[in-house]
Amino acid sequence: MVHLDLTADDLGAAAERAVALGATLPEQPDPHWRVLLDPAGHPFCLTPFTPDAVG
């Protein structure tokens, strides 16, 4: 299984879009992330943080 962390500038809008596409939004453990479940129940995260450039 792969766990995705996706960057989004607007967590609320991104989470709403994901839910509209079939994800569910369980209780949130941390306000800086949105943990969602895809329709098969696999978790993925939305975050405003971007990884440091590798270089």
PyMOL Python script that loads the backbone (N, CA, C, O; Angstrom):
from pymol import cmd

cmd.read_pdbstr("""\
ATOM      1  N   MET A   1       0.846  -1.163   0.000  1.00  0.00           N
ATOM      2  CA  MET A   1       0.000   0.000   0.000  1.00  0.00           C
ATOM      3  C   MET A   1       0.897   1.234   0.000  1.00  0.00           C
ATOM      4  O   MET A   1       1.977   1.225   0.592  1.00  0.00           O
ATOM      5  N   VAL A   2       0.454   2.270  -0.652  1.00  0.00           N
ATOM      6  CA  VAL A   2       1.161   3.544  -0.717  1.00  0.00           C
ATOM      7  C   VAL A   2       0.338   4.574   0.043  1.00  0.00           C
ATOM      8  O   VAL A   2      -0.888   4.590  -0.062  1.00  0.00           O
ATOM      9  N   HIS A   3       1.005   5.433   0.807  1.00  0.00           N
ATOM     10  CA  HIS A   3       0.331   6.531   1.506  1.00  0.00           C
ATOM     11  C   HIS A   3       0.746   7.825   0.830  1.00  0.00           C
ATOM     12  O   HIS A   3       1.937   8.119   0.724  1.00  0.00           O
ATOM     13  N   LEU A   4      -0.227   8.600   0.374  1.00  0.00           N
ATOM     14  CA  LEU A   4       0.060   9.863  -0.303  1.00  0.00           C
ATOM     15  C   LEU A   4      -0.116  11.034   0.652  1.00  0.00           C
ATOM     16  O   LEU A   4      -1.065  11.073   1.435  1.00  0.00           O
ATOM     17  N   ASP A   5       0.804  11.984   0.579  1.00  0.00           N
ATOM     18  CA  ASP A   5       0.671  13.287   1.225  1.00  0.00           C
ATOM     19  C   ASP A   5       0.640  14.301   0.089  1.00  0.00           C
ATOM     20  O   ASP A   5       1.633  14.482  -0.615  1.00  0.00           O
ATOM     21  N   LEU A   6      -0.490  14.955  -0.085  1.00  0.00           N
ATOM     22  CA  LEU A   6      -0.684  15.890  -1.183  1.00  0.00           C
ATOM     23  C   LEU A   6      -0.688  17.320  -0.668  1.00  0.00           C
ATOM     24  O   LEU A   6      -1.298  17.608   0.362  1.00  0.00           O
ATOM     25  N   THR A   7      -0.017  18.212  -1.373  1.00  0.00           N
ATOM     26  CA  THR A   7       0.059  19.618  -0.986  1.00  0.00           C
ATOM     27  C   THR A   7      -1.142  20.373  -1.544  1.00  0.00           C
ATOM     28  O   THR A   7      -1.525  20.188  -2.700  1.00  0.00           O
ATOM     29  N   ALA A   8      -1.732  21.227  -0.706  1.00  0.00           N
ATOM     30  CA  ALA A   8      -2.857  22.065  -1.120  1.00  0.00           C
ATOM     31  C   ALA A   8      -2.754  23.402  -0.403  1.00  0.00           C
ATOM     32  O   ALA A   8      -2.516  23.446   0.805  1.00  0.00           O
ATOM     33  N   ASP A   9      -2.930  24.482  -1.133  1.00  0.00           N
ATOM     34  CA  ASP A   9      -2.898  25.809  -0.511  1.00  0.00           C
ATOM     35  C   ASP A   9      -4.115  26.035   0.376  1.00  0.00           C
ATOM     36  O   ASP A   9      -4.001  26.655   1.433  1.00  0.00           O
ATOM     37  N   ASP A  10      -5.266  25.545  -0.036  1.00  0.00           N
ATOM     38  CA  ASP A  10      -6.511  25.716   0.711  1.00  0.00           C
ATOM     39  C   ASP A  10      -7.007  24.330   1.128  1.00  0.00           C
ATOM     40  O   ASP A  10      -7.659  23.634   0.349  1.00  0.00           O
ATOM     41  N   LEU A  11      -6.693  23.936   2.366  1.00  0.00           N
ATOM     42  CA  LEU A  11      -7.046  22.597   2.830  1.00  0.00           C
ATOM     43  C   LEU A  11      -8.550  22.353   2.808  1.00  0.00           C
ATOM     44  O   LEU A  11      -9.003  21.270   2.436  1.00  0.00           O
ATOM     45  N   GLY A  12      -9.317  23.352   3.203  1.00  0.00           N
ATOM     46  CA  GLY A  12     -10.771  23.183   3.228  1.00  0.00           C
ATOM     47  C   GLY A  12     -11.335  22.905   1.850  1.00  0.00           C
ATOM     48  O   GLY A  12     -12.143  21.993   1.681  1.00  0.00           O
ATOM     49  N   ALA A  13     -10.918  23.680   0.865  1.00  0.00           N
ATOM     50  CA  ALA A  13     -11.406  23.496  -0.508  1.00  0.00           C
ATOM     51  C   ALA A  13     -10.942  22.162  -1.077  1.00  0.00           C
ATOM     52  O   ALA A  13     -11.711  21.471  -1.745  1.00  0.00           O
ATOM     53  N   ALA A  14      -9.691  21.795  -0.816  1.00  0.00           N
ATOM     54  CA  ALA A  14      -9.171  20.526  -1.323  1.00  0.00           C
ATOM     55  C   ALA A  14      -9.904  19.349  -0.686  1.00  0.00           C
ATOM     56  O   ALA A  14     -10.219  18.371  -1.365  1.00  0.00           O
ATOM     57  N   ALA A  15     -10.175  19.439   0.607  1.00  0.00           N
ATOM     58  CA  ALA A  15     -10.901  18.365   1.286  1.00  0.00           C
ATOM     59  C   ALA A  15     -12.332  18.266   0.757  1.00  0.00           C
ATOM     60  O   ALA A  15     -12.832  17.162   0.543  1.00  0.00           O
ATOM     61  N   GLU A  16     -12.989  19.394   0.545  1.00  0.00           N
ATOM     62  CA  GLU A  16     -14.346  19.387  -0.015  1.00  0.00           C
ATOM     63  C   GLU A  16     -14.358  18.735  -1.387  1.00  0.00           C
ATOM     64  O   GLU A  16     -15.261  17.957  -1.695  1.00  0.00           O
ATOM     65  N   ARG A  17     -13.371  19.041  -2.213  1.00  0.00           N
ATOM     66  CA  ARG A  17     -13.284  18.453  -3.554  1.00  0.00           C
ATOM     67  C   ARG A  17     -13.069  16.941  -3.466  1.00  0.00           C
ATOM     68  O   ARG A  17     -13.691  16.180  -4.207  1.00  0.00           O
ATOM     69  N   ALA A  18     -12.191  16.508  -2.562  1.00  0.00           N
ATOM     70  CA  ALA A  18     -11.932  15.079  -2.398  1.00  0.00           C
ATOM     71  C   ALA A  18     -13.193  14.353  -1.942  1.00  0.00           C
ATOM     72  O   ALA A  18     -13.485  13.259  -2.426  1.00  0.00           O
ATOM     73  N   VAL A  19     -13.942  14.950  -1.017  1.00  0.00           N
ATOM     74  CA  VAL A  19     -15.187  14.346  -0.541  1.00  0.00           C
ATOM     75  C   VAL A  19     -16.199  14.283  -1.685  1.00  0.00           C
ATOM     76  O   VAL A  19     -16.921  13.295  -1.821  1.00  0.00           O
ATOM     77  N   ALA A  20     -16.254  15.329  -2.503  1.00  0.00           N
ATOM     78  CA  ALA A  20     -17.161  15.325  -3.654  1.00  0.00           C
ATOM     79  C   ALA A  20     -16.822  14.199  -4.632  1.00  0.00           C
ATOM     80  O   ALA A  20     -17.693  13.704  -5.346  1.00  0.00           O
ATOM     81  N   LEU A  21     -15.550  13.803  -4.656  1.00  0.00           N
ATOM     82  CA  LEU A  21     -15.104  12.735  -5.544  1.00  0.00           C
ATOM     83  C   LEU A  21     -15.182  11.344  -4.902  1.00  0.00           C
ATOM     84  O   LEU A  21     -14.799  10.356  -5.527  1.00  0.00           O
ATOM     85  N   GLY A  22     -15.681  11.261  -3.644  1.00  0.00           N
ATOM     86  CA  GLY A  22     -15.900   9.957  -3.027  1.00  0.00           C
ATOM     87  C   GLY A  22     -15.110   9.672  -1.771  1.00  0.00           C
ATOM     88  O   GLY A  22     -15.314   8.630  -1.149  1.00  0.00           O
ATOM     89  N   ALA A  23     -14.208  10.567  -1.371  1.00  0.00           N
ATOM     90  CA  ALA A  23     -13.442  10.352  -0.141  1.00  0.00           C
ATOM     91  C   ALA A  23     -14.340  10.613   1.074  1.00  0.00           C
ATOM     92  O   ALA A  23     -15.388  11.250   0.963  1.00  0.00           O
ATOM     93  N   THR A  24     -13.914  10.114   2.219  1.00  0.00           N
ATOM     94  CA  THR A  24     -14.586  10.440   3.477  1.00  0.00           C
ATOM     95  C   THR A  24     -13.587  11.164   4.368  1.00  0.00           C
ATOM     96  O   THR A  24     -12.375  10.987   4.250  1.00  0.00           O
ATOM     97  N   LEU A  25     -14.126  11.974   5.253  1.00  0.00           N
ATOM     98  CA  LEU A  25     -13.308  12.812   6.122  1.00  0.00           C
ATOM     99  C   LEU A  25     -13.550  12.402   7.569  1.00  0.00           C
ATOM    100  O   LEU A  25     -14.486  12.889   8.203  1.00  0.00           O
ATOM    101  N   PRO A  26     -12.700  11.496   8.105  1.00  0.00           N
ATOM    102  CA  PRO A  26     -12.874  11.080   9.495  1.00  0.00           C
ATOM    103  C   PRO A  26     -12.474  12.204  10.453  1.00  0.00           C
ATOM    104  O   PRO A  26     -12.045  13.271  10.014  1.00  0.00           O
ATOM    105  N   GLU A  27     -12.613  11.966  11.745  1.00  0.00           N
ATOM    106  CA  GLU A  27     -12.197  12.947  12.751  1.00  0.00           C
ATOM    107  C   GLU A  27     -10.724  13.304  12.535  1.00  0.00           C
ATOM    108  O   GLU A  27      -9.898  12.433  12.262  1.00  0.00           O
ATOM    109  N   GLN A  28     -10.412  14.577  12.659  1.00  0.00           N
ATOM    110  CA  GLN A  28      -9.078  15.065  12.340  1.00  0.00           C
ATOM    111  C   GLN A  28      -8.193  15.149  13.587  1.00  0.00           C
ATOM    112  O   GLN A  28      -8.552  15.821  14.553  1.00  0.00           O
ATOM    113  N   PRO A  29      -7.040  14.472  13.574  1.00  0.00           N
ATOM    114  CA  PRO A  29      -6.142  14.489  14.730  1.00  0.00           C
ATOM    115  C   PRO A  29      -5.275  15.741  14.808  1.00  0.00           C
ATOM    116  O   PRO A  29      -4.762  16.057  15.881  1.00  0.00           O
ATOM    117  N   ASP A  30      -5.095  16.469  13.694  1.00  0.00           N
ATOM    118  CA  ASP A  30      -4.177  17.604  13.662  1.00  0.00           C
ATOM    119  C   ASP A  30      -4.731  18.662  12.716  1.00  0.00           C
ATOM    120  O   ASP A  30      -5.035  18.344  11.567  1.00  0.00           O
ATOM    121  N   PRO A  31      -4.873  19.919  13.163  1.00  0.00           N
ATOM    122  CA  PRO A  31      -5.451  20.956  12.292  1.00  0.00           C
ATOM    123  C   PRO A  31      -4.567  21.350  11.120  1.00  0.00           C
ATOM    124  O   PRO A  31      -5.033  22.038  10.212  1.00  0.00           O
ATOM    125  N   HIS A  32      -3.304  20.936  11.111  1.00  0.00           N
ATOM    126  CA  HIS A  32      -2.397  21.297  10.027  1.00  0.00           C
ATOM    127  C   HIS A  32      -2.458  20.317   8.857  1.00  0.00           C
ATOM    128  O   HIS A  32      -1.843  20.560   7.819  1.00  0.00           O
ATOM    129  N   TRP A  33      -3.180  19.232   9.007  1.00  0.00           N
ATOM    130  CA  TRP A  33      -3.316  18.197   7.984  1.00  0.00           C
ATOM    131  C   TRP A  33      -4.784  17.856   7.849  1.00  0.00           C
ATOM    132  O   TRP A  33      -5.554  18.078   8.784  1.00  0.00           O
ATOM    133  N   ARG A  34      -5.188  17.325   6.716  1.00  0.00           N
ATOM    134  CA  ARG A  34      -6.504  16.717   6.565  1.00  0.00           C
ATOM    135  C   ARG A  34      -6.257  15.269   6.167  1.00  0.00           C
ATOM    136  O   ARG A  34      -5.686  14.997   5.111  1.00  0.00           O
ATOM    137  N   VAL A  35      -6.681  14.358   7.003  1.00  0.00           N
ATOM    138  CA  VAL A  35      -6.562  12.937   6.706  1.00  0.00           C
ATOM    139  C   VAL A  35      -7.902  12.500   6.120  1.00  0.00           C
ATOM    140  O   VAL A  35      -8.950  12.698   6.735  1.00  0.00           O
ATOM    141  N   LEU A  36      -7.863  11.912   4.942  1.00  0.00           N
ATOM    142  CA  LEU A  36      -9.066  11.441   4.279  1.00  0.00           C
ATOM    143  C   LEU A  36      -8.908   9.968   3.947  1.00  0.00           C
ATOM    144  O   LEU A  36      -7.804   9.424   3.965  1.00  0.00           O
ATOM    145  N   LEU A  37     -10.030   9.336   3.644  1.00  0.00           N
ATOM    146  CA  LEU A  37     -10.023   7.937   3.212  1.00  0.00           C
ATOM    147  C   LEU A  37     -10.610   7.872   1.814  1.00  0.00           C
ATOM    148  O   LEU A  37     -11.667   8.445   1.548  1.00  0.00           O
ATOM    149  N   ASP A  38      -9.918   7.168   0.917  1.00  0.00           N
ATOM    150  CA  ASP A  38     -10.471   6.998  -0.422  1.00  0.00           C
ATOM    151  C   ASP A  38     -11.654   6.030  -0.334  1.00  0.00           C
ATOM    152  O   ASP A  38     -11.879   5.432   0.718  1.00  0.00           O
ATOM    153  N   PRO A  39     -12.416   5.866  -1.428  1.00  0.00           N
ATOM    154  CA  PRO A  39     -13.597   4.991  -1.364  1.00  0.00           C
ATOM    155  C   PRO A  39     -13.301   3.560  -0.910  1.00  0.00           C
ATOM    156  O   PRO A  39     -14.194   2.883  -0.399  1.00  0.00           O
ATOM    157  N   ALA A  40     -12.066   3.089  -1.087  1.00  0.00           N
ATOM    158  CA  ALA A  40     -11.704   1.738  -0.632  1.00  0.00           C
ATOM    159  C   ALA A  40     -11.226   1.728   0.815  1.00  0.00           C
ATOM    160  O   ALA A  40     -10.929   0.664   1.357  1.00  0.00           O
ATOM    161  N   GLY A  41     -11.145   2.912   1.456  1.00  0.00           N
ATOM    162  CA  GLY A  41     -10.733   2.997   2.853  1.00  0.00           C
ATOM    163  C   GLY A  41      -9.259   3.259   3.082  1.00  0.00           C
ATOM    164  O   GLY A  41      -8.803   3.221   4.225  1.00  0.00           O
ATOM    165  N   HIS A  42      -8.496   3.525   2.024  1.00  0.00           N
ATOM    166  CA  HIS A  42      -7.069   3.812   2.169  1.00  0.00           C
ATOM    167  C   HIS A  42      -6.862   5.279   2.543  1.00  0.00           C
ATOM    168  O   HIS A  42      -7.450   6.158   1.912  1.00  0.00           O
ATOM    169  N   PRO A  43      -6.041   5.561   3.554  1.00  0.00           N
ATOM    170  CA  PRO A  43      -5.837   6.947   3.973  1.00  0.00           C
ATOM    171  C   PRO A  43      -4.890   7.697   3.032  1.00  0.00           C
ATOM    172  O   PRO A  43      -3.978   7.124   2.437  1.00  0.00           O
ATOM    173  N   PHE A  44      -5.149   9.011   2.924  1.00  0.00           N
ATOM    174  CA  PHE A  44      -4.222   9.932   2.276  1.00  0.00           C
ATOM    175  C   PHE A  44      -4.360  11.264   2.981  1.00  0.00           C
ATOM    176  O   PHE A  44      -5.377  11.530   3.623  1.00  0.00           O
ATOM    177  N   CYS A  45      -3.348  12.099   2.866  1.00  0.00           N
ATOM    178  CA  CYS A  45      -3.328  13.357   3.608  1.00  0.00           C
ATOM    179  C   CYS A  45      -3.222  14.553   2.676  1.00  0.00           C
ATOM    180  O   CYS A  45      -2.601  14.487   1.615  1.00  0.00           O
ATOM    181  N   LEU A  46      -3.844  15.651   3.099  1.00  0.00           N
ATOM    182  CA  LEU A  46      -3.676  16.945   2.457  1.00  0.00           C
ATOM    183  C   LEU A  46      -2.934  17.829   3.440  1.00  0.00           C
ATOM    184  O   LEU A  46      -3.246  17.831   4.631  1.00  0.00           O
ATOM    185  N   THR A  47      -1.958  18.578   2.959  1.00  0.00           N
ATOM    186  CA  THR A  47      -1.160  19.438   3.817  1.00  0.00           C
ATOM    187  C   THR A  47      -0.786  20.711   3.073  1.00  0.00           C
ATOM    188  O   THR A  47      -0.644  20.684   1.850  1.00  0.00           O
ATOM    189  N   PRO A  48      -0.623  21.826   3.779  1.00  0.00           N
ATOM    190  CA  PRO A  48      -0.157  23.054   3.123  1.00  0.00           C
ATOM    191  C   PRO A  48       1.377  23.079   3.011  1.00  0.00           C
ATOM    192  O   PRO A  48       1.936  23.969   2.369  1.00  0.00           O
ATOM    193  N   PHE A  49       2.044  22.121   3.623  1.00  0.00           N
ATOM    194  CA  PHE A  49       3.508  22.112   3.635  1.00  0.00           C
ATOM    195  C   PHE A  49       4.053  21.472   2.369  1.00  0.00           C
ATOM    196  O   PHE A  49       3.502  20.491   1.868  1.00  0.00           O
ATOM    197  N   THR A  50       5.141  22.034   1.858  1.00  0.00           N
ATOM    198  CA  THR A  50       5.816  21.454   0.700  1.00  0.00           C
ATOM    199  C   THR A  50       7.164  20.927   1.153  1.00  0.00           C
ATOM    200  O   THR A  50       7.794  21.507   2.037  1.00  0.00           O
ATOM    201  N   PRO A  51       7.610  19.835   0.555  1.00  0.00           N
ATOM    202  CA  PRO A  51       8.938  19.318   0.929  1.00  0.00           C
ATOM    203  C   PRO A  51      10.029  20.268   0.447  1.00  0.00           C
ATOM    204  O   PRO A  51       9.857  20.967  -0.552  1.00  0.00           O
ATOM    205  N   ASP A  52      11.130  20.287   1.149  1.00  0.00           N
ATOM    206  CA  ASP A  52      12.271  21.094   0.725  1.00  0.00           C
ATOM    207  C   ASP A  52      12.763  20.582  -0.617  1.00  0.00           C
ATOM    208  O   ASP A  52      12.745  19.381  -0.884  1.00  0.00           O
ATOM    209  N   ALA A  53      13.200  21.500  -1.451  1.00  0.00           N
ATOM    210  CA  ALA A  53      13.737  21.107  -2.753  1.00  0.00           C
ATOM    211  C   ALA A  53      14.994  20.269  -2.570  1.00  0.00           C
ATOM    212  O   ALA A  53      15.846  20.573  -1.736  1.00  0.00           O
ATOM    213  N   VAL A  54      15.090  19.231  -3.349  1.00  0.00           N
ATOM    214  CA  VAL A  54      16.269  18.365  -3.304  1.00  0.00           C
ATOM    215  C   VAL A  54      17.223  18.848  -4.387  1.00  0.00           C
ATOM    216  O   VAL A  54      16.837  19.042  -5.540  1.00  0.00           O
ATOM    217  N   GLY A  55      18.461  19.033  -3.994  1.00  0.00           N
ATOM    218  CA  GLY A  55      19.223  19.515  -5.015  1.00  0.00           C
ATOM    219  C   GLY A  55      20.576  19.615  -5.207  1.00  0.00           C
ATOM    220  O   GLY A  55      21.017  20.103  -6.248  1.00  0.00           O
TER     221      GLY A  55
END
""", "prot")
cmd.dss("prot")
cmd.show_as("cartoon", "prot")
cmd.util.cbc("prot")
cmd.orient("prot")
